[in-house]
Protein backbone atom coordinates (compact mmCIF):
# COMPACT_ATOMS: atom_id res chain seq x y z
CA UNK A 1 0.00 0.00 0.00
CA UNK A 2 1.09 3.56 -0.67
CA UNK A 3 0.88 5.97 2.25
CA UNK A 4 0.46 9.70 2.14
CA UNK A 5 2.39 12.27 4.11
CA UNK A 6 -0.74 12.80 6.21
CA UNK A 7 -1.08 9.11 7.06
CA UNK A 8 2.53 8.77 8.14
CA UNK A 9 2.38 11.96 10.19
CA UNK A 10 -0.77 10.78 11.98
CA UNK A 11 0.93 7.48 12.90
CA UNK A 12 4.22 8.96 14.10
CA UNK A 13 5.56 9.57 17.59
CA UNK A 14 8.46 11.89 16.80
CA UNK A 15 11.18 10.92 19.27
CA UNK A 16 13.54 13.46 20.81
CA UNK A 17 15.25 11.31 23.41
CA UNK A 18 19.00 11.77 23.07
CA UNK A 19 20.56 12.81 26.40
CA UNK A 20 21.92 16.10 25.03
CA UNK A 21 18.60 17.54 23.83
CA UNK A 22 18.27 21.29 24.49
CA UNK A 23 15.21 23.51 24.85
CA UNK A 24 15.42 24.98 21.35
CA UNK A 25 15.24 21.48 19.86
CA UNK A 26 12.14 20.74 21.94
CA UNK A 27 10.51 23.99 20.83
CA UNK A 28 11.32 23.38 17.17
CA UNK A 29 10.09 19.79 17.31
CA UNK A 30 6.85 20.87 19.00
CA UNK A 31 6.30 23.43 16.24
CA UNK A 32 6.84 20.71 13.63
CA UNK A 33 4.41 18.35 15.41
CA UNK A 34 1.68 21.00 15.37
CA UNK A 35 2.28 22.09 11.80
CA UNK A 36 2.47 18.60 10.30
CA UNK A 37 -0.24 17.00 12.47
CA UNK A 38 2.19 14.43 13.89
CA UNK A 39 0.63 12.13 16.50
CA UNK A 40 2.92 13.07 19.40
CA UNK A 41 6.28 14.51 20.33
CA UNK A 42 8.02 11.99 22.58
CA UNK A 43 10.47 13.63 24.98
CA UNK A 44 12.22 12.67 28.20
CA UNK A 45 10.21 13.38 31.35
CA UNK A 46 12.31 16.41 32.25
CA UNK A 47 11.20 18.09 28.99
CA UNK A 48 7.46 17.36 29.27
CA UNK A 49 6.40 20.61 30.92
CA UNK A 50 8.42 22.72 28.48
CA UNK A 51 7.15 20.82 25.43
CA UNK A 52 3.57 21.15 26.69
CA UNK A 53 3.92 24.94 26.47
CA UNK A 54 4.03 24.61 22.67
CA UNK A 55 1.95 21.52 21.87
CA UNK A 56 -0.77 19.46 23.54
CA UNK A 57 0.60 16.32 21.85
CA UNK A 58 3.33 15.39 24.30
CA UNK A 59 4.26 11.81 25.10
CA UNK A 60 7.09 10.66 27.32
CA UNK A 61 9.04 7.61 28.41
CA UNK A 62 8.91 5.91 31.80
CA UNK A 63 11.70 3.76 33.26
CA UNK A 64 13.75 4.62 30.21
CA UNK A 65 15.79 3.07 28.68
CA UNK A 66 16.34 -0.18 30.63
CA UNK A 67 13.14 -0.58 32.66
CA UNK A 68 14.99 -1.90 35.70
CA UNK A 69 13.91 0.38 38.51
CA UNK A 70 11.24 -0.11 41.19
CA UNK A 71 7.57 -0.29 40.13
CA UNK A 72 6.79 2.46 42.61
CA UNK A 73 9.42 4.72 41.05
CA UNK A 74 7.94 4.18 37.58
CA UNK A 75 4.48 4.93 38.97
CA UNK A 76 5.70 8.16 40.54
CA UNK A 77 7.47 9.14 37.33
CA UNK A 78 4.27 8.47 35.40
CA UNK A 79 2.21 10.61 37.80
CA UNK A 80 4.67 13.48 37.52
CA UNK A 81 4.67 13.29 33.72
CA UNK A 82 0.88 13.31 33.57
CA UNK A 83 0.69 16.31 35.89
CA UNK A 84 3.06 18.18 33.57
CA UNK A 85 1.08 17.53 30.42
CA UNK A 86 1.94 14.11 28.99
CA UNK A 87 -0.98 12.50 27.15
CA UNK A 88 0.77 9.18 26.42
CA UNK A 89 3.33 7.15 28.39
CA UNK A 90 5.80 4.74 26.81
CA UNK A 91 6.78 2.46 29.70
CA UNK A 92 9.84 0.22 29.48
CA UNK A 93 8.86 -3.02 31.17
CA UNK A 94 11.39 -4.71 33.43
CA UNK A 95 12.36 -7.06 30.64
CA UNK A 96 15.45 -8.30 32.48
CA UNK A 97 13.34 -9.71 35.30
CA UNK A 98 10.70 -10.92 32.85
CA UNK A 99 13.28 -12.86 30.85
CA UNK A 100 14.52 -14.62 33.99
CA UNK A 101 10.99 -15.77 34.74
CA UNK A 102 9.68 -13.09 37.10
CA UNK A 103 6.59 -11.69 35.43
CA UNK A 104 5.02 -10.46 38.67
CA UNK A 105 7.11 -7.29 38.80
CA UNK A 106 6.04 -6.39 35.25
CA UNK A 107 2.39 -6.97 36.10
CA UNK A 108 2.72 -4.82 39.21
CA UNK A 109 4.34 -1.85 37.47
CA UNK A 110 1.89 -1.91 34.56
CA UNK A 111 -1.20 -2.25 36.73
CA UNK A 112 -0.07 0.71 38.84
CA UNK A 113 0.63 2.93 35.84
CA UNK A 114 -2.34 1.91 33.69
CA UNK A 115 -4.80 2.41 36.54
CA UNK A 116 -3.53 5.93 37.19
CA UNK A 117 -3.07 6.92 33.54
CA UNK A 118 -6.52 5.82 32.44
CA UNK A 119 -8.11 7.92 35.17
CA UNK A 120 -6.74 10.94 33.32
CA UNK A 121 -7.43 9.67 29.79
CA UNK A 122 -3.72 9.05 29.23
CA UNK A 123 -2.66 6.14 27.01
CA UNK A 124 0.00 3.62 28.00
CA UNK A 125 2.41 1.86 25.67
CA UNK A 126 4.47 -1.02 27.06
CA UNK A 127 7.96 -1.27 25.55
CA UNK A 128 9.18 -4.86 25.40
CA UNK A 129 12.68 -4.36 23.92
CA UNK A 130 12.04 -7.25 21.58
CA UNK A 131 15.66 -7.67 20.44
CA UNK A 132 16.30 -9.53 23.71
CA UNK A 133 13.27 -11.86 23.49
CA UNK A 134 12.77 -15.07 21.55
CA UNK A 135 9.38 -15.15 19.81
CA UNK A 136 7.59 -17.20 22.52
CA UNK A 137 8.74 -14.65 25.10
CA UNK A 138 7.44 -11.79 22.94
CA UNK A 139 4.07 -13.47 22.86
CA UNK A 140 3.98 -14.04 26.62
CA UNK A 141 5.02 -10.46 27.32
CA UNK A 142 2.27 -9.15 25.03
CA UNK A 143 -0.34 -11.30 26.75
CA UNK A 144 0.78 -10.00 30.15
CA UNK A 145 0.64 -6.40 28.90
CA UNK A 146 -2.84 -6.86 27.48
CA UNK A 147 -4.02 -8.34 30.77
CA UNK A 148 -2.74 -5.20 32.52
CA UNK A 149 -4.82 -3.03 30.20
CA UNK A 150 -2.18 -1.27 28.12
CA UNK A 151 -3.28 0.57 24.99
CA UNK A 152 -0.21 -0.37 22.91
CA UNK A 153 2.67 -2.78 22.97
CA UNK A 154 5.86 -1.38 21.48
CA UNK A 155 8.93 -3.10 20.10
CA UNK A 156 11.89 -1.07 21.24
CA UNK A 157 13.44 1.90 23.00
CA UNK A 158 15.86 2.62 20.18
CA UNK A 159 18.66 2.15 22.73
CA UNK A 160 18.79 -1.67 22.66
CA UNK A 161 20.95 -3.94 20.52
CA UNK A 162 18.52 -3.54 17.61
CA UNK A 163 15.06 -2.22 16.88
CA UNK A 164 11.83 -3.36 15.27
CA UNK A 165 11.74 -6.41 13.04
CA UNK A 166 8.90 -7.88 10.98
CA UNK A 167 9.23 -11.13 12.94
CA UNK A 168 8.75 -9.38 16.28
CA UNK A 169 5.90 -7.23 15.03
CA UNK A 170 4.07 -10.19 13.51
CA UNK A 171 4.33 -12.08 16.81
CA UNK A 172 3.07 -9.04 18.72
CA UNK A 173 0.09 -8.52 16.45
CA UNK A 174 -0.86 -12.17 16.75
CA UNK A 175 -0.47 -12.18 20.53
CA UNK A 176 -2.51 -9.04 21.25
CA UNK A 177 -5.25 -10.26 18.88
CA UNK A 178 -6.81 -6.81 18.54
CA UNK A 179 -6.93 -6.16 22.30
CA UNK A 180 -4.13 -3.60 22.05
CA UNK A 181 -2.43 -1.72 19.25
CA UNK A 182 1.17 -2.25 18.15
CA UNK A 183 3.87 0.39 17.81
CA UNK A 184 7.04 -0.31 15.83
CA UNK A 185 10.08 1.64 16.95
CA UNK A 186 13.83 1.45 16.53
CA UNK A 187 15.57 1.64 13.17
CA UNK A 188 12.69 3.25 11.30
CA UNK A 189 14.51 5.76 9.12
CA UNK A 190 13.00 5.65 5.62
CA UNK A 191 9.62 5.63 3.88
CA UNK A 192 10.14 1.94 3.09
CA UNK A 193 10.61 1.21 6.79
CA UNK A 194 7.47 3.13 7.75
CA UNK A 195 5.37 1.51 5.02
CA UNK A 196 6.59 -1.98 5.95
CA UNK A 197 5.30 -1.74 9.52
CA UNK A 198 2.08 0.04 8.60
CA UNK A 199 1.43 -2.72 6.05
CA UNK A 200 1.91 -5.34 8.77
CA UNK A 201 -0.74 -3.69 10.93
CA UNK A 202 1.07 -1.27 13.25
CA UNK A 203 -0.95 1.83 14.04
CA UNK A 204 1.92 3.83 15.51
CA UNK A 205 5.56 4.31 14.60
CA UNK A 206 8.40 5.71 16.68
CA UNK A 207 11.29 7.49 15.01
CA UNK A 208 13.63 10.44 15.44
CA UNK A 209 13.22 11.02 11.69
CA UNK A 210 10.37 12.82 9.98
CA UNK A 211 11.11 14.09 6.49
CA UNK A 212 12.98 10.87 5.65
CA UNK A 213 9.81 8.84 6.31
CA UNK A 214 7.66 10.70 3.82
CA UNK A 215 6.85 9.40 0.33
QUIDAHU-V584343 format. One record per residue. N is the residue number from 1. RES is the residue in one small letter. PHI is phi in whole degrees, 0 to 359 (999 if undefined). PSI is psi in whole degrees, -180 to 180 (NA if undefined). BURIAL is + if it has 24 or more other C-alpha atoms within 12 Angstrom, else -. Layout:
# QUIDAHU-V584343
<<N/RES/PHI/PSI/BURIAL> <N/RES/PHI/PSI/BURIAL>>
This chain:
# QUIDAHU-V584343
<<1/x/999/146/-> <2/x/264/133/-> <3/x/249/144/-> <4/x/273/166/-> <5/x/305/-42/-> <6/x/296/-39/-> <7/x/292/-42/+> <8/x/292/-42/+> <9/x/301/-45/+> <10/x/293/-19/+> <11/x/262/-5/+> <12/x/262/131/+> <13/x/263/108/+> <14/x/281/114/+> <15/x/268/131/+> <16/x/228/77/+> <17/x/238/4/+> <18/x/295/146/-> <19/x/300/-28/-> <20/x/269/14/-> <21/x/300/137/-> <22/x/246/167/-> <23/x/302/-40/-> <24/x/299/-38/-> <25/x/295/-40/-> <26/x/297/-47/+> <27/x/301/-48/+> <28/x/295/-39/-> <29/x/292/-39/+> <30/x/297/-40/+> <31/x/298/-43/+> <32/x/297/-44/+> <33/x/302/-45/+> <34/x/294/-46/+> <35/x/293/-38/-> <36/x/261/4/+> <37/x/59/42/+> <38/x/285/145/+> <39/x/305/-58/+> <40/x/212/162/+> <41/x/256/118/+> <42/x/261/112/+> <43/x/237/165/+> <44/x/294/155/+> <45/x/307/-36/+> <46/x/297/-22/+> <47/x/262/-1/+> <48/x/299/-51/+> <49/x/299/-40/+> <50/x/293/-46/+> <51/x/299/-37/+> <52/x/292/-14/+> <53/x/290/-21/-> <54/x/243/-17/+> <55/x/208/148/+> <56/x/264/19/+> <57/x/244/54/+> <58/x/259/127/+> <59/x/243/164/+> <60/x/213/173/+> <61/x/250/147/+> <62/x/235/132/+> <63/x/67/29/+> <64/x/272/142/+> <65/x/259/-2/+> <66/x/256/-15/+> <67/x/74/9/+> <68/x/252/43/-> <69/x/248/-178/+> <70/x/290/144/-> <71/x/306/-39/+> <72/x/293/-33/-> <73/x/291/-42/-> <74/x/298/-42/+> <75/x/299/-44/+> <76/x/295/-42/-> <77/x/299/-41/+> <78/x/298/-46/+> <79/x/300/-44/+> <80/x/296/-40/+> <81/x/295/-42/+> <82/x/298/-43/+> <83/x/294/-20/-> <84/x/261/0/+> <85/x/119/5/+> <86/x/288/135/+> <87/x/254/-10/+> <88/x/215/144/+> <89/x/237/123/+> <90/x/259/105/+> <91/x/259/121/+> <92/x/282/116/+> <93/x/290/160/+> <94/x/283/77/+> <95/x/289/-25/+> <96/x/298/-47/+> <97/x/291/-38/-> <98/x/300/-44/+> <99/x/291/-21/+> <100/x/267/5/-> <101/x/105/4/-> <102/x/258/91/-> <103/x/274/-14/+> <104/x/296/-37/-> <105/x/293/-34/+> <106/x/291/-44/+> <107/x/301/-44/+> <108/x/298/-49/+> <109/x/295/-39/+> <110/x/288/-41/+> <111/x/299/-43/+> <112/x/301/-49/+> <113/x/287/-44/+> <114/x/298/-44/+> <115/x/302/-46/+> <116/x/291/-48/+> <117/x/300/-45/+> <118/x/292/-24/+> <119/x/297/-26/-> <120/x/253/10/-> <121/x/72/22/-> <122/x/265/134/+> <123/x/273/151/+> <124/x/238/130/+> <125/x/245/128/+> <126/x/264/120/+> <127/x/269/123/+> <128/x/271/-27/+> <129/x/58/67/+> <130/x/296/-20/+> <131/x/298/-19/+> <132/x/261/-1/+> <133/x/251/137/+> <134/x/289/163/-> <135/x/304/-45/+> <136/x/301/-35/-> <137/x/291/-38/+> <138/x/302/-45/+> <139/x/296/-45/+> <140/x/296/-41/+> <141/x/297/-42/+> <142/x/298/-43/+> <143/x/297/-40/+> <144/x/296/-44/+> <145/x/296/-42/+> <146/x/297/-42/+> <147/x/299/-30/+> <148/x/278/-8/+> <149/x/92/19/+> <150/x/295/157/+> <151/x/272/-33/+> <152/x/223/152/+> <153/x/249/145/+> <154/x/230/144/+> <155/x/291/-51/+> <156/x/209/159/+> <157/x/275/-23/+> <158/x/89/-4/+> <159/x/245/6/+> <160/x/273/-170/+> <161/x/294/-29/-> <162/x/200/175/-> <163/x/251/-143/+> <164/x/297/148/+> <165/x/223/152/+> <166/x/302/-35/+> <167/x/297/-46/+> <168/x/295/-44/+> <169/x/295/-41/+> <170/x/298/-43/+> <171/x/297/-41/+> <172/x/295/-46/+> <173/x/299/-41/+> <174/x/295/-42/+> <175/x/290/-40/+> <176/x/284/-26/+> <177/x/51/43/-> <178/x/82/-3/-> <179/x/275/-12/-> <180/x/209/162/+> <181/x/268/167/+> <182/x/238/132/+> <183/x/246/126/+> <184/x/264/132/+> <185/x/210/150/+> <186/x/98/108/+> <187/x/83/11/+> <188/x/269/104/+> <189/x/229/-5/+> <190/x/223/167/-> <191/x/300/-41/+> <192/x/300/-40/-> <193/x/297/-49/+> <194/x/300/-47/+> <195/x/297/-38/+> <196/x/302/-47/+> <197/x/280/-30/+> <198/x/293/-40/+> <199/x/299/-37/-> <200/x/291/-26/+> <201/x/127/4/+> <202/x/294/144/+> <203/x/251/-5/+> <204/x/216/146/+> <205/x/235/147/+> <206/x/241/129/+> <207/x/200/150/+> <208/x/274/-5/+> <209/x/265/155/+> <210/x/228/-66/+> <211/x/300/-32/-> <212/x/293/-20/-> <213/x/273/-10/+> <214/x/277/152/+> <215/x/292/NA/->>
